[in-house]
Amino acid sequence: MVEGESKALWIIVATVFAVAAVAPAAHGQQAPCYFVFGDSVFDNGNNNALNTKAKVNYLPYGIDFPQGPTGRFSNGQNMPDVIAELAGFNDSIPPFAGASQAQANIGLNYASGAGGIREDTSENMGERISLRKQINNHLSAIINAAVPRSQLKQCLYTINIGSNDYLNNYFLSPPTLARRIYNPDQYARSLIRLYRFYLEQLYVLGARNVALFSIGKIGCTPRIVATLGGGTGCAEEVNQAANLFNIKLKALVTDFNNKPGAKFTYVDLFSGNAEDFAALGITVGDRSCCTVNPGEELCAANGPVCPDRNKYIFWDNVHTTEVINTVVANAAFNGPIASPFNISQLVN
C-alpha cells in the first residue's frame, strides 16, 4: 500500500472511531459465542499461573481497568474486550484458565502472552501456550461443555498471532535455528503453512466466522527501535519480514473463503503509521507510558506512569494503550481495516 493510501485509510479509521465512540452499544448479543486466540495483545489472564516472564498481573497494568490487574498487557481494555462490547456481549470473554465448563457456551479467551505459531517461539520467556495448545484447549472446552456444532458455526472467532515468531524467535540474538535455515520469505511461508494447518483444525471444529489480525509494524515498537533500530528509528528489516507474512496471510484468507460456509477476514494492523493517530490527539509514539527498566520490555512493578495515557501509543515497550486498542477494535468491527468483511458483518 502506498503512503497516500495508508494515510487515507487511517483518516477513515479516525472518523470511524469518532462515530463509534459516541454510538450506543449493540442491541443484544450478535453472536451466540465468541472465541479468542493469540498472544499477549489478546491475552486477558491465561498466563497468570504460568512460570513465565510474560505475565502482567500486577500494577500498573490494569490501572484503568475496572477490575485492576487481570493479566491484560495494557493499562485498560484490550481489543477483544472492545470487540465483545461492540458485539453486544454483557461482559468480557473470560480467560480459559479458571473458566467454568458452562462458560464455553458463551465463549472463552485462550490467548497467551509469548504464544506463537511455532512451538519453539518464546522459549526464552518460559512457559506459554502456543497456538497448537490453544486449539487443544478449545477442543477440550467445547467437548466438555457439549457445545452444539450448529452453535459453533455461528460464533465469532478472532486470532492475533505471529509477532512473537519474529520478536522472540527469528530476530533473537544469537540467531535461532529458524534464522539460520530460512531467509525471510521462506520463514513467512513456513509460518503460513503451519498456521493453515491449525486453521484447518478450527474449521473442522466449526469455526466459520473468523477474523485474522495481521502483524503490526513491530519494528517500530520501543523495544525493537532500541535494540535493532539503533535507537533512532524503526527497524525496517523487521517490518519488511513481518509484512511478507501479512501478504501471505491475506492470501490465506482468500483460500479459506472458498470453503463451504466460511467467512474469514483479514484485519490490517500494518498500514497505519504513528503520525496517523495525531488527529485523535495520540501524539506520543516513540516511548512507553509506563516506566520500563533498562533492557526490559514490560512495565516495572508499581512504577510511575504517564498521567496523559490517551496521548500514548505504547503502554510498555511492546504493547499498546487502551486508547489504541479501542481505536483499532472499532475500525476492525465497523470499518475500513478489515477485508473482505468487517467484524460486524461476520456476526450479522
Backbone hydrogen bonds, N-H to C=O, Kabsch-Sander energy under -0.5 kcal/mol:
donor,donor_aa,acceptor,acceptor_aa,energy
6,S,2,V,-2.2
7,K,3,E,-2.4
8,A,4,G,-2.2
9,L,5,E,-2.5
10,W,6,S,-2.1
11,I,7,K,-1.9
12,I,8,A,-1.9
13,V,9,L,-1.9
14,A,10,W,-2.1
15,T,11,I,-2.0
16,V,12,I,-3.1
17,F,13,V,-2.7
18,A,14,A,-2.3
19,V,15,T,-2.1
20,A,16,V,-3.0
21,A,17,F,-2.6
22,V,18,A,-0.5
22,V,19,V,-1.0
23,A,19,V,-0.8
26,A,85,E,-0.5
28,G,26,A,-0.9
30,Q,87,A,-3.2
34,Y,106,I,-1.6
35,F,156,L,-2.9
36,V,108,L,-2.3
37,F,158,T,-2.5
39,D,160,N,-1.5
42,F,39,D,-1.6
43,D,39,D,-1.7
45,G,71,G,-0.6
48,N,45,G,-1.1
50,L,47,N,-1.7
52,T,50,L,-1.4
53,K,125,M,-3.0
55,K,53,K,-1.7
58,Y,56,V,-1.1
61,Y,58,Y,-1.3
62,G,74,S,-2.0
63,I,60,P,-1.8
64,D,75,N,-3.3
65,F,62,G,-1.5
68,G,65,F,-2.4
71,G,56,V,-0.7
73,F,40,S,-0.7
73,F,43,D,-0.6
74,S,72,R,-1.5
79,M,41,V,-0.6
82,V,78,N,-1.6
83,I,79,M,-2.7
84,A,80,P,-2.6
85,E,81,D,-1.9
86,L,82,V,-2.6
87,A,83,I,-2.1
88,G,85,E,-1.4
89,F,84,A,-2.5
96,F,109,N,-2.8
99,A,96,F,-1.8
103,Q,100,S,-0.7
104,A,101,Q,-1.3
105,N,102,A,-2.0
106,I,103,Q,-1.4
107,G,103,Q,-2.3
109,N,94,P,-2.6
110,Y,36,V,-3.3
110,Y,108,L,-0.6
112,S,38,G,-2.3
115,G,112,S,-2.5
121,T,118,R,-0.8
122,S,168,N,-2.3
123,E,120,D,-1.2
125,M,122,S,-1.9
126,G,122,S,-0.5
126,G,123,E,-0.7
127,E,51,N,-2.6
130,S,128,R,-0.7
131,L,116,G,-2.4
134,Q,130,S,-2.3
135,I,131,L,-2.3
136,N,132,R,-1.9
137,N,133,K,-2.4
138,H,134,Q,-2.1
139,L,135,I,-2.5
140,S,136,N,-2.2
141,A,137,N,-2.2
142,I,138,H,-2.6
143,I,139,L,-1.9
144,N,140,S,-2.5
145,A,141,A,-2.0
146,A,143,I,-0.8
147,V,142,I,-2.0
152,L,148,P,-2.1
153,K,149,R,-1.8
154,Q,151,Q,-1.6
155,C,151,Q,-0.6
155,C,152,L,-0.7
156,L,33,C,-2.6
157,Y,209,N,-2.3
158,T,35,F,-2.0
159,I,211,A,-2.4
160,N,37,F,-1.7
161,I,213,F,-0.6
166,Y,162,G,-0.6
166,Y,163,S,-1.5
167,L,163,S,-3.0
168,N,164,N,-1.9
169,N,166,Y,-0.9
170,Y,165,D,-1.9
171,F,166,Y,-2.8
172,L,169,N,-1.6
180,R,176,T,-1.8
181,I,177,L,-1.7
182,Y,178,A,-1.9
187,Y,183,N,-2.6
188,A,184,P,-2.3
189,R,185,D,-2.2
190,S,186,Q,-2.3
191,L,187,Y,-2.4
192,I,188,A,-2.5
193,R,189,R,-2.3
194,L,190,S,-1.8
195,Y,191,L,-2.9
196,R,192,I,-2.8
197,F,193,R,-1.5
198,Y,194,L,-1.9
199,L,195,Y,-2.5
200,E,196,R,-2.4
201,Q,197,F,-1.4
202,L,198,Y,-2.0
203,Y,199,L,-2.6
204,V,200,E,-2.2
205,L,201,Q,-1.7
206,G,203,Y,-1.7
207,A,202,L,-2.5
209,N,155,C,-0.6
210,V,208,R,-0.9
210,V,263,K,-1.5
211,A,157,Y,-2.8
212,L,210,V,-0.6
212,L,265,T,-3.0
213,F,159,I,-2.9
213,F,211,A,-0.6
214,S,267,V,-3.0
217,K,269,L,-0.6
218,I,216,G,-2.2
220,C,217,K,-2.1
221,T,218,I,-1.2
223,R,317,N,-2.4
225,V,221,T,-2.8
226,A,222,P,-2.0
227,T,223,R,-1.6
228,L,224,I,-2.8
229,G,224,I,-1.7
231,G,225,V,-3.3
232,T,229,G,-1.4
233,G,229,G,-0.8
235,A,219,G,-2.5
236,E,234,C,-1.2
238,V,235,A,-0.8
239,N,235,A,-1.8
240,Q,236,E,-3.0
241,A,237,E,-1.7
242,A,238,V,-2.5
243,N,239,N,-2.2
244,L,240,Q,-1.4
245,F,241,A,-1.3
246,N,242,A,-2.0
247,I,243,N,-2.5
248,K,244,L,-1.6
249,L,245,F,-2.3
250,K,246,N,-2.4
251,A,247,I,-1.4
252,L,248,K,-1.8
253,V,249,L,-2.0
254,T,250,K,-1.6
255,D,251,A,-2.0
256,F,252,L,-2.4
257,N,253,V,-1.8
258,N,255,D,-1.5
259,K,256,F,-2.0
262,A,259,K,-1.8
263,K,208,R,-3.4
265,T,210,V,-2.4
266,Y,339,S,-3.0
267,V,212,L,-2.7
268,D,266,Y,-0.6
268,D,337,I,-3.3
269,L,267,V,-0.9
276,D,273,N,-1.4
277,F,274,A,-1.5
278,A,275,E,-1.3
279,A,276,D,-0.5
280,L,277,F,-1.9
281,G,278,A,-2.1
282,I,277,F,-1.7
283,T,281,G,-1.1
284,V,311,K,-3.0
285,G,283,T,-0.7
289,C,314,F,-1.3
290,C,315,W,-2.7
291,T,304,P,-1.3
296,E,293,N,-2.2
300,A,291,T,-3.3
302,N,59,L,-3.0
303,G,300,A,-2.3
306,C,289,C,-1.2
309,R,307,P,-0.7
311,K,308,D,-2.0
312,Y,309,R,-1.4
313,I,284,V,-2.6
314,F,287,R,-0.5
315,W,319,H,-2.7
316,D,319,H,-1.2
317,N,297,E,-2.2
321,T,313,I,-2.0
325,N,321,T,-2.4
326,T,322,E,-2.4
327,V,323,V,-2.2
328,V,324,I,-2.7
329,A,325,N,-2.2
330,N,326,T,-2.2
331,A,327,V,-2.1
332,A,328,V,-2.4
333,F,329,A,-2.2
334,N,330,N,-2.9
335,G,331,A,-1.5
337,I,331,A,-0.8
338,A,335,G,-1.0
339,S,266,Y,-2.2
343,I,332,A,-2.4
344,S,333,F,-2.2
345,Q,342,N,-0.9
346,L,342,N,-0.9
346,L,343,I,-0.7
347,V,343,I,-1.3
